[in-house]
Structure formats: structure tokens, C-alpha cells
């Protein structure tokens, strides 16, 4: 499975805003956006962000931002868009619901990881059961009623022991049920648009692929 292994903060600087790719670090003064809030590269400091952007530029940046937030590469992202087009309803909302329903994102939303990249690593290492069966494919798209539990062997891991003791675990969105004490979670339904954050503009993404 292809994955980005470069500096995560460079992606935030390229988009000109925090994408919260490194979990709690993004809320501290150590965040690169607090020190270097300009695009990466040799001329980034002097390139500026002023001036009117073309429609294509706005569409491209909206698409790139969504890909980087969810950790998806172009080929897979385009496939998700094709799947969204084939569903009934708004294509943009369908796309965001598919991205939110990925196994790694749901693990992150349940508070079992500080970031999506950490959630992806935990899934890849086989720590979770999906509907009672081991699943190490982070891109698995979940549906309403699917359950996620930590494997009994993994519950002895120091990371999950600490997680259970942490009372400040992130509160999950309304479309997810979470039980940190039992390291269990369930997808109640698909998220509504108002429950999907990330400052994403799905209409621009639709326009990009509809050119």
C-alpha cells in the first residue's frame, strides 16, 4: 500500500492552514505552522498568497487538501469519486461520507488514535477486529452497524492500557458509538454534512473532476 512518508508539516504549509496531521502536536507551539506559515520550498517565503486564484487553482487546492487530510493518493481518491458518482444523492457529500467511513478514519474518530496516520499504522499492525474478524486494511469502507474492537492480545499492549486510563479521550461524533473502557466502537449511521469537519469544499472537488 502506497503512503506518504515525507514531512507532514510541509503539507499543511502548502495548503496554508493546519490540517492536524500530527495529532496533539498541531495544538502546541512546536507546530510548523506557528513558525513558518508560508509555502515550503526555496521561494516559499517570498511567493505570498495574495492575488486572485484561478478557478482551476481553487479546485485543485480543494482536492489536494481532502487527499492530504485523509491520507489518500490520487488513484484511490479518483476511484472514490467514481463510486460517489454512482450513488444516489449529492456526489460531493457521497465522497466525503466514503472518506469518513474508511476504517483508519473511524478508528481515529473513535479516539483510539491521535491522528489518522497513527490510526492507519495501528490498523496495519492488525490490532483491530472488524465485526469480530481481524482486519488490517486501513482503506476498508465501513457501513452502518459495523463494529470495531481491539484484539484481546492487543489489549495487553501498553498503548491500549494507557488509552483506557485516559479520561480525556476525544469525544466521538454523533454517528459513532464509543466505549473506551471496553475498547469498542460501532458505526451507527453515515455522517451528515454538518458532522464532517476539515474545512473542505466538496463542490470544488466535484467541479475539478467534472472539467
LINCORJO-V853125 format. One record per residue. N is the residue number from 1. BURIAL is + if it has 24 or more other C-alpha atoms within 12 Angstrom, else -. Layout:
BEGIN
n,burial
N,BURIAL
N,BURIAL
END
This chain:
BEGIN
n,burial
1,-
2,-
3,-
4,-
5,-
6,-
7,-
8,+
9,+
10,+
11,+
12,+
13,+
14,+
15,+
16,+
17,+
18,+
19,+
20,+
21,+
22,+
23,+
24,-
25,-
26,-
27,-
28,-
29,-
30,-
31,+
32,+
33,+
34,-
35,-
36,-
37,+
38,+
39,+
40,+
41,-
42,-
43,-
44,-
45,-
46,-
47,-
48,-
49,-
50,-
51,-
52,-
53,-
54,-
55,-
56,-
57,-
58,-
59,+
60,+
61,+
62,+
63,+
64,+
65,+
66,+
67,+
68,+
69,+
70,+
71,+
72,+
73,-
74,-
75,-
76,-
77,+
78,+
79,-
80,+
81,+
82,-
83,+
84,+
85,-
86,-
87,-
88,-
89,-
90,-
91,+
92,+
93,+
94,+
95,+
96,+
97,+
98,+
99,+
100,+
101,+
102,+
103,+
104,+
105,+
106,+
107,+
108,+
109,+
110,+
111,+
112,+
113,+
114,+
115,+
116,+
117,+
118,+
119,+
120,+
121,+
122,+
123,+
124,+
125,-
126,+
127,+
128,+
129,+
130,+
131,-
132,-
133,-
134,-
135,+
136,+
137,+
138,+
139,+
140,+
141,+
142,+
143,+
144,-
145,-
146,+
147,+
148,+
149,+
150,+
151,+
152,-
153,-
154,-
155,+
156,-
157,-
158,-
159,-
160,+
161,-
162,-
163,+
164,+
165,-
166,-
167,-
168,-
169,+
170,-
171,-
172,+
173,+
174,-
175,+
176,+
177,+
178,+
179,+
180,+
181,-
182,-
183,+
184,+
185,+
186,+
187,+
188,-
189,-
190,+
191,+
192,-
193,-
194,-
195,-
196,+
197,-
198,+
199,-
200,+
201,+
202,+
203,-
204,+
205,+
206,+
207,-
208,-
209,+
210,-
211,-
END
